[in-house]
Amino acid sequence: MDEIWAPETCTLPTAERPFRVAEFDDLFSTYLQGAVRVDPQTLDLTLDADARTTVEDLTARENECCSFFTFTMTGTTLRITVPPTQTAVLDGLSERLPR
């Protein structure tokens, strides 16, 4: 994620972070249909049905470096949750959503 809000616990090499941010940006611009911030720790994204393969790949790789994320895909909804200590990371991700 963006170095400004990427947590110290992120193990993704700094040089690779802009590419990961770009992958999330591409996911959002290509597949995002809607978003709801359920609470400070939870974000629900409604995505196109054909996003599943991309989502599964991206979220699996994201969990390798930032294991505090919980990604749950149900139908066309991707629920992203974080612990209370990581809400700033979810805030940063939310700010990248197209308006």
C-alpha positions as CSV (number, residue, x, y, z in Angstrom):
1,M,0.0,0.0,0.0
2,D,1.0,3.6,0.0
3,E,4.0,4.1,2.2
4,I,2.3,7.0,4.0
5,W,-0.2,4.6,5.7
6,A,1.4,1.2,5.2
7,P,2.0,-0.3,8.6
8,E,5.4,-1.1,9.9
9,T,4.3,-4.8,10.1
10,C,3.9,-4.9,6.2
11,T,6.6,-7.2,4.9
12,L,6.2,-6.2,1.2
13,P,9.5,-4.7,0.1
14,T,9.2,-0.9,-0.1
15,A,10.1,-0.9,-3.8
16,E,7.2,-3.2,-4.6
17,R,4.6,-1.2,-2.7
18,P,3.7,1.2,-5.5
19,F,3.0,-1.8,-7.8
20,R,0.6,-3.3,-5.2
21,V,-1.1,0.1,-4.8
22,A,-1.5,0.1,-8.6
23,E,-3.1,-3.4,-8.5
24,F,-5.7,-2.2,-6.0
25,D,-6.3,0.9,-8.1
26,D,-6.8,-1.2,-11.2
27,L,-9.2,-3.6,-9.3
28,F,-11.2,-0.6,-8.1
29,S,-11.3,1.2,-11.5
30,T,-12.1,-2.0,-13.4
31,Y,-14.6,-3.9,-11.2
32,L,-15.9,-1.7,-8.4
33,Q,-19.7,-1.2,-8.4
34,G,-20.1,0.3,-4.9
35,A,-18.5,0.6,-1.4
36,V,-19.9,0.8,2.1
37,R,-17.8,1.5,5.2
38,V,-19.7,-0.7,7.6
39,D,-17.6,0.5,10.6
40,P,-14.1,1.7,11.3
41,Q,-12.8,-1.9,10.9
42,T,-14.9,-3.1,8.0
43,L,-15.2,-2.1,4.3
44,D,-17.6,-3.9,1.9
45,L,-16.9,-3.6,-1.8
46,T,-19.4,-4.7,-4.4
47,L,-17.6,-5.9,-7.5
48,D,-18.4,-7.2,-10.9
49,A,-19.0,-11.0,-10.9
50,D,-16.0,-11.5,-13.2
51,A,-13.6,-10.0,-10.6
52,R,-13.4,-13.2,-8.5
53,T,-10.1,-14.5,-10.0
54,T,-8.4,-11.2,-9.7
55,V,-9.7,-10.7,-6.2
56,E,-8.6,-14.1,-5.0
57,D,-5.1,-13.6,-6.4
58,L,-4.6,-10.1,-5.1
59,T,-6.0,-10.7,-1.6
60,A,-3.9,-13.9,-1.2
61,R,-0.7,-12.0,-2.1
62,E,-1.8,-9.1,0.2
63,N,-2.2,-11.5,3.1
64,E,1.3,-12.7,2.6
65,C,2.7,-9.3,3.6
66,C,-0.1,-7.9,5.7
67,S,-1.6,-10.8,7.5
68,F,-3.8,-8.6,9.7
69,F,-6.3,-8.2,6.8
70,T,-9.2,-10.5,6.6
71,F,-10.7,-10.7,3.1
72,T,-14.0,-12.6,2.6
73,M,-15.6,-12.9,-0.8
74,T,-19.4,-13.7,-0.7
75,G,-21.1,-13.5,-4.1
76,T,-20.0,-10.2,-5.5
77,T,-19.1,-8.6,-2.2
78,L,-15.6,-8.4,-0.9
79,R,-15.6,-7.7,2.8
80,I,-12.3,-6.3,4.2
81,T,-11.7,-6.3,7.9
82,V,-8.8,-5.2,10.0
83,P,-8.1,-5.2,13.8
84,P,-8.7,-1.9,15.7
85,T,-5.0,-1.1,15.6
86,Q,-5.0,-1.1,11.8
87,T,-8.0,1.1,11.0
88,A,-5.6,3.7,9.5
89,V,-4.6,1.2,6.8
90,L,-8.3,0.6,5.9
91,D,-8.8,4.4,5.9
92,G,-5.9,4.7,3.4
93,L,-7.4,1.9,1.2
94,S,-10.8,3.5,1.3
95,E,-9.4,6.8,0.2
96,R,-8.2,5.2,-3.0
97,L,-11.7,4.2,-4.1
98,P,-13.0,6.1,-7.1
99,R,-15.5,8.8,-6.1
